[in-house]
């Protein structure tokens, strides 16, 4: 890989948004645009990881906030269900 390609890759990686940029709301939003409802999954027994997966999906959908309305646990499998929002 040449220097220009490496520089372009470095810029792309450092400018990308992270799931950490997606805010977790305490209440459903009345002022933000709702994008969709989705879920985040974790098969290793972690609610926090399921919410992280939900935030990552929200980011991929163009959202910047989520409201988690349900956590479903089945053995070691966790599902975080929630609404994805685009807020100003």
VEXVO-466745 format. One record per atom (N, C-alpha, C): residue number from 1; residue in one letter; atom name; y, z, x. Coordinates in Angstrom, 2 decimals. Layout:
<sites>
SITE, NUM, a, CA, Y, Z, X;
...
</sites>
This chain:
<sites>
SITE, 1, x, N, -1.17, 0.00, 0.85;
SITE, 1, x, CA, 0.00, 0.00, 0.00;
SITE, 1, x, C, 1.24, 0.00, 0.90;
SITE, 2, x, N, 2.16, -0.90, 0.62;
SITE, 2, x, CA, 3.35, -0.98, 1.47;
SITE, 2, x, C, 4.37, 0.11, 1.10;
SITE, 3, x, N, 5.38, 0.26, 1.93;
SITE, 3, x, CA, 6.37, 1.32, 1.73;
SITE, 3, x, C, 7.13, 1.18, 0.42;
SITE, 4, x, N, 7.45, -0.05, 0.04;
SITE, 4, x, CA, 8.17, -0.27, -1.22;
SITE, 4, x, C, 7.34, 0.15, -2.42;
SITE, 5, x, N, 6.07, -0.19, -2.40;
SITE, 5, x, CA, 5.17, 0.20, -3.49;
SITE, 5, x, C, 5.04, 1.71, -3.57;
SITE, 6, x, N, 4.92, 2.36, -2.43;
SITE, 6, x, CA, 4.80, 3.82, -2.41;
SITE, 6, x, C, 6.07, 4.47, -2.93;
SITE, 7, x, N, 7.22, 3.94, -2.57;
SITE, 7, x, CA, 8.49, 4.47, -3.04;
SITE, 7, x, C, 8.61, 4.31, -4.55;
SITE, 8, x, N, 8.24, 3.16, -5.06;
SITE, 8, x, CA, 8.28, 2.91, -6.50;
SITE, 8, x, C, 7.36, 3.87, -7.25;
SITE, 9, x, N, 6.17, 4.11, -6.71;
SITE, 9, x, CA, 5.23, 5.03, -7.32;
SITE, 9, x, C, 5.77, 6.45, -7.31;
SITE, 10, x, N, 6.36, 6.85, -6.21;
SITE, 10, x, CA, 6.94, 8.18, -6.09;
SITE, 10, x, C, 8.07, 8.38, -7.10;
SITE, 11, x, N, 8.93, 7.40, -7.26;
SITE, 11, x, CA, 10.03, 7.48, -8.23;
SITE, 11, x, C, 9.47, 7.57, -9.64;
SITE, 12, x, N, 8.47, 6.77, -9.95;
SITE, 12, x, CA, 7.86, 6.78, -11.27;
SITE, 12, x, C, 7.25, 8.14, -11.58;
SITE, 13, x, N, 6.52, 8.70, -10.65;
SITE, 13, x, CA, 5.86, 9.98, -10.88;
SITE, 13, x, C, 6.84, 11.12, -11.02;
SITE, 14, x, N, 7.93, 11.11, -10.27;
SITE, 14, x, CA, 8.88, 12.20, -10.35;
SITE, 14, x, C, 9.82, 12.09, -11.54;
SITE, 15, x, N, 9.91, 10.90, -12.13;
SITE, 15, x, CA, 10.80, 10.73, -13.28;
SITE, 15, x, C, 10.08, 10.87, -14.60;
SITE, 16, x, N, 8.76, 10.99, -14.59;
SITE, 16, x, CA, 7.98, 11.09, -15.81;
SITE, 16, x, C, 8.17, 12.46, -16.46;
SITE, 17, x, N, 8.17, 12.46, -17.78;
SITE, 17, x, CA, 8.27, 13.70, -18.52;
SITE, 17, x, C, 6.93, 14.43, -18.47;
SITE, 18, x, N, 6.97, 15.70, -18.72;
SITE, 18, x, CA, 5.78, 16.55, -18.70;
SITE, 18, x, C, 5.62, 17.21, -20.07;
SITE, 19, x, N, 4.41, 17.66, -20.35;
SITE, 19, x, CA, 4.17, 18.40, -21.59;
SITE, 19, x, C, 5.10, 19.61, -21.67;
SITE, 20, x, N, 5.56, 20.10, -20.53;
SITE, 20, x, CA, 6.46, 21.26, -20.50;
SITE, 20, x, C, 7.82, 20.93, -21.12;
SITE, 21, x, N, 8.12, 19.63, -21.25;
SITE, 21, x, CA, 9.37, 19.20, -21.88;
SITE, 21, x, C, 9.27, 19.24, -23.41;
SITE, 22, x, N, 8.08, 19.47, -23.93;
SITE, 22, x, CA, 7.86, 19.54, -25.37;
SITE, 22, x, C, 7.93, 21.00, -25.80;
SITE, 23, x, N, 8.93, 21.31, -26.63;
SITE, 23, x, CA, 9.17, 22.68, -27.08;
SITE, 23, x, C, 8.20, 23.04, -28.20;
SITE, 24, x, N, 7.69, 24.27, -28.18;
SITE, 24, x, CA, 6.86, 24.78, -29.26;
SITE, 24, x, C, 7.76, 25.56, -30.22;
SITE, 25, x, N, 7.85, 25.09, -31.47;
SITE, 25, x, CA, 8.73, 25.70, -32.47;
SITE, 25, x, C, 8.03, 26.86, -33.17;
SITE, 26, x, N, 8.79, 27.89, -33.55;
SITE, 26, x, CA, 8.26, 29.03, -34.29;
SITE, 26, x, C, 8.12, 28.72, -35.78;
SITE, 27, x, N, 8.96, 27.81, -36.26;
SITE, 27, x, CA, 8.96, 27.42, -37.68;
SITE, 27, x, C, 8.99, 25.91, -37.79;
SITE, 28, x, N, 8.54, 25.39, -38.93;
SITE, 28, x, CA, 8.67, 23.96, -39.17;
SITE, 28, x, C, 10.14, 23.60, -39.16;
SITE, 29, x, N, 10.45, 22.47, -38.57;
SITE, 29, x, CA, 11.85, 22.05, -38.46;
SITE, 29, x, C, 12.30, 21.34, -39.72;
SITE, 30, x, N, 13.52, 21.64, -40.14;
SITE, 30, x, CA, 14.14, 20.94, -41.27;
SITE, 30, x, C, 15.19, 19.95, -40.80;
SITE, 31, x, N, 15.50, 19.99, -39.49;
SITE, 31, x, CA, 16.55, 19.13, -38.96;
SITE, 31, x, C, 16.03, 18.03, -38.04;
SITE, 32, x, N, 14.80, 18.16, -37.58;
SITE, 32, x, CA, 14.23, 17.16, -36.67;
SITE, 32, x, C, 13.44, 16.12, -37.46;
SITE, 33, x, N, 13.32, 14.95, -36.88;
SITE, 33, x, CA, 12.52, 13.89, -37.50;
SITE, 33, x, C, 11.04, 14.15, -37.22;
SITE, 34, x, N, 10.24, 14.17, -38.28;
SITE, 34, x, CA, 8.80, 14.35, -38.10;
SITE, 34, x, C, 8.18, 13.02, -37.73;
SITE, 35, x, N, 7.39, 13.00, -36.68;
SITE, 35, x, CA, 6.74, 11.78, -36.22;
SITE, 35, x, C, 5.35, 11.66, -36.84;
SITE, 36, x, N, 4.56, 12.72, -36.74;
SITE, 36, x, CA, 3.20, 12.68, -37.24;
SITE, 36, x, C, 2.57, 14.05, -37.09;
SITE, 37, x, N, 1.37, 14.17, -37.59;
SITE, 37, x, CA, 0.56, 15.36, -37.38;
SITE, 37, x, C, -0.58, 14.97, -36.46;
SITE, 38, x, N, -0.94, 15.85, -35.52;
SITE, 38, x, CA, -2.02, 15.55, -34.58;
SITE, 38, x, C, -2.68, 16.86, -34.16;
SITE, 39, x, N, -3.62, 16.76, -33.23;
SITE, 39, x, CA, -4.28, 17.96, -32.73;
SITE, 39, x, C, -4.56, 17.84, -31.24;
SITE, 40, x, N, -4.62, 18.99, -30.60;
SITE, 40, x, CA, -4.99, 19.07, -29.20;
SITE, 40, x, C, -6.31, 19.81, -29.10;
SITE, 41, x, N, -7.19, 19.34, -28.24;
SITE, 41, x, CA, -8.53, 19.91, -28.13;
SITE, 41, x, C, -8.77, 20.54, -26.77;
SITE, 42, x, N, -9.59, 21.60, -26.77;
SITE, 42, x, CA, -10.05, 22.19, -25.52;
SITE, 42, x, C, -11.47, 22.69, -25.73;
SITE, 43, x, N, -12.37, 22.28, -24.87;
SITE, 43, x, CA, -13.79, 22.63, -24.99;
SITE, 43, x, C, -14.21, 23.79, -24.11;
SITE, 44, x, N, -13.25, 24.46, -23.49;
SITE, 44, x, CA, -13.59, 25.51, -22.53;
SITE, 44, x, C, -13.11, 26.89, -22.97;
SITE, 45, x, N, -12.86, 27.08, -24.25;
SITE, 45, x, CA, -12.53, 28.40, -24.76;
SITE, 45, x, C, -11.13, 28.87, -24.50;
SITE, 46, x, N, -10.13, 27.94, -24.54;
SITE, 46, x, CA, -8.76, 28.34, -24.28;
SITE, 46, x, C, -7.81, 27.81, -25.35;
SITE, 47, x, N, -7.23, 28.74, -26.11;
SITE, 47, x, CA, -6.22, 28.36, -27.10;
SITE, 47, x, C, -5.00, 27.78, -26.42;
SITE, 48, x, N, -4.61, 28.38, -25.31;
SITE, 48, x, CA, -3.43, 27.92, -24.57;
SITE, 48, x, C, -3.63, 26.48, -24.10;
SITE, 49, x, N, -4.81, 26.14, -23.64;
SITE, 49, x, CA, -5.09, 24.77, -23.18;
SITE, 49, x, C, -5.08, 23.79, -24.36;
SITE, 50, x, N, -5.52, 24.24, -25.53;
SITE, 50, x, CA, -5.49, 23.37, -26.71;
SITE, 50, x, C, -4.04, 23.09, -27.12;
SITE, 51, x, N, -3.18, 24.09, -27.04;
SITE, 51, x, CA, -1.76, 23.88, -27.35;
SITE, 51, x, C, -1.12, 22.97, -26.30;
SITE, 52, x, N, -1.51, 23.13, -25.05;
SITE, 52, x, CA, -1.02, 22.25, -23.98;
SITE, 52, x, C, -1.41, 20.80, -24.28;
SITE, 53, x, N, -2.66, 20.60, -24.72;
SITE, 53, x, CA, -3.13, 19.25, -25.06;
SITE, 53, x, C, -2.34, 18.69, -26.25;
SITE, 54, x, N, -2.00, 19.55, -27.22;
SITE, 54, x, CA, -1.18, 19.14, -28.36;
SITE, 54, x, C, 0.21, 18.71, -27.88;
SITE, 55, x, N, 0.79, 19.47, -26.98;
SITE, 55, x, CA, 2.11, 19.13, -26.44;
SITE, 55, x, C, 2.07, 17.81, -25.68;
SITE, 56, x, N, 0.98, 17.57, -24.93;
SITE, 56, x, CA, 0.84, 16.32, -24.20;
SITE, 56, x, C, 0.73, 15.14, -25.16;
SITE, 57, x, N, -0.03, 15.31, -26.25;
SITE, 57, x, CA, -0.14, 14.24, -27.25;
SITE, 57, x, C, 1.22, 13.96, -27.89;
SITE, 58, x, N, 1.96, 15.03, -28.16;
SITE, 58, x, CA, 3.29, 14.87, -28.74;
SITE, 58, x, C, 4.18, 14.05, -27.82;
SITE, 59, x, N, 4.12, 14.33, -26.54;
SITE, 59, x, CA, 4.90, 13.59, -25.55;
SITE, 59, x, C, 4.52, 12.11, -25.58;
SITE, 60, x, N, 3.23, 11.82, -25.62;
SITE, 60, x, CA, 2.75, 10.45, -25.66;
SITE, 60, x, C, 3.19, 9.72, -26.93;
SITE, 61, x, N, 3.41, 10.48, -28.02;
SITE, 61, x, CA, 3.85, 9.90, -29.29;
SITE, 61, x, C, 5.37, 9.76, -29.37;
SITE, 62, x, N, 6.07, 10.22, -28.34;
SITE, 62, x, CA, 7.52, 10.13, -28.33;
SITE, 62, x, C, 8.22, 11.35, -28.88;
SITE, 63, x, N, 7.47, 12.43, -29.07;
SITE, 63, x, CA, 8.05, 13.66, -29.59;
SITE, 63, x, C, 8.55, 14.56, -28.48;
SITE, 64, x, N, 9.40, 15.52, -28.87;
SITE, 64, x, CA, 9.88, 16.50, -27.90;
SITE, 64, x, C, 9.77, 17.93, -28.42;
SITE, 65, x, N, 9.06, 18.08, -29.56;
SITE, 65, x, CA, 8.83, 19.41, -30.13;
SITE, 65, x, C, 7.56, 19.37, -30.99;
SITE, 66, x, N, 6.88, 20.51, -31.07;
SITE, 66, x, CA, 5.71, 20.63, -31.94;
SITE, 66, x, C, 5.79, 21.94, -32.70;
SITE, 67, x, N, 5.19, 21.94, -33.87;
SITE, 67, x, CA, 4.97, 23.17, -34.63;
SITE, 67, x, C, 3.47, 23.30, -34.82;
SITE, 68, x, N, 2.87, 24.35, -34.27;
SITE, 68, x, CA, 1.44, 24.58, -34.39;
SITE, 68, x, C, 1.19, 25.28, -35.72;
SITE, 69, x, N, 0.46, 24.60, -36.62;
SITE, 69, x, CA, 0.24, 25.22, -37.93;
SITE, 69, x, C, -1.17, 25.76, -38.11;
SITE, 70, x, N, -2.07, 25.49, -37.16;
SITE, 70, x, CA, -3.42, 26.01, -37.29;
SITE, 70, x, C, -4.14, 25.94, -35.94;
SITE, 71, x, N, -4.90, 26.97, -35.67;
SITE, 71, x, CA, -5.80, 26.99, -34.52;
SITE, 71, x, C, -7.21, 27.19, -35.08;
SITE, 72, x, N, -8.09, 26.25, -34.77;
SITE, 72, x, CA, -9.47, 26.32, -35.25;
SITE, 72, x, C, -10.36, 26.59, -34.05;
SITE, 73, x, N, -11.22, 27.61, -34.18;
SITE, 73, x, CA, -12.13, 27.99, -33.12;
SITE, 73, x, C, -13.55, 27.80, -33.61;
SITE, 74, x, N, -14.35, 27.10, -32.82;
SITE, 74, x, CA, -15.76, 26.90, -33.12;
SITE, 74, x, C, -16.52, 27.11, -31.81;
SITE, 75, x, N, -16.98, 28.35, -31.59;
SITE, 75, x, CA, -17.62, 28.67, -30.32;
SITE, 75, x, C, -16.60, 28.61, -29.20;
SITE, 76, x, N, -16.83, 27.73, -28.22;
SITE, 76, x, CA, -15.90, 27.56, -27.10;
SITE, 76, x, C, -14.89, 26.45, -27.37;
SITE, 77, x, N, -14.99, 25.80, -28.49;
SITE, 77, x, CA, -14.09, 24.68, -28.81;
SITE, 77, x, C, -12.87, 25.18, -29.57;
SITE, 78, x, N, -11.70, 24.85, -29.05;
SITE, 78, x, CA, -10.44, 25.20, -29.69;
SITE, 78, x, C, -9.71, 23.92, -30.09;
SITE, 79, x, N, -9.15, 23.93, -31.30;
SITE, 79, x, CA, -8.32, 22.82, -31.78;
SITE, 79, x, C, -6.97, 23.40, -32.21;
SITE, 80, x, N, -5.91, 22.87, -31.65;
SITE, 80, x, CA, -4.55, 23.25, -32.05;
SITE, 80, x, C, -4.01, 22.11, -32.91;
SITE, 81, x, N, -3.83, 22.37, -34.20;
SITE, 81, x, CA, -3.30, 21.37, -35.14;
SITE, 81, x, C, -1.81, 21.61, -35.30;
SITE, 82, x, N, -1.04, 20.52, -35.36;
SITE, 82, x, CA, 0.39, 20.71, -35.51;
SITE, 82, x, C, 1.15, 19.45, -35.82;
SITE, 83, x, N, 2.42, 19.64, -36.09;
SITE, 83, x, CA, 3.35, 18.56, -36.40;
SITE, 83, x, C, 4.15, 18.20, -35.15;
SITE, 84, x, N, 4.33, 16.90, -34.94;
SITE, 84, x, CA, 5.10, 16.39, -33.82;
SITE, 84, x, C, 6.49, 16.00, -34.34;
SITE, 85, x, N, 7.53, 16.46, -33.65;
SITE, 85, x, CA, 8.91, 16.19, -34.04;
SITE, 85, x, C, 9.68, 15.50, -32.92;
SITE, 86, x, N, 10.70, 14.77, -33.33;
SITE, 86, x, CA, 11.71, 14.23, -32.42;
SITE, 86, x, C, 13.01, 14.92, -32.80;
SITE, 87, x, N, 13.50, 15.77, -31.92;
SITE, 87, x, CA, 14.74, 16.52, -32.19;
SITE, 87, x, C, 15.84, 16.02, -31.27;
SITE, 88, x, N, 17.07, 16.09, -31.74;
SITE, 88, x, CA, 18.22, 15.70, -30.92;
SITE, 88, x, C, 18.58, 16.79, -29.94;
</sites>
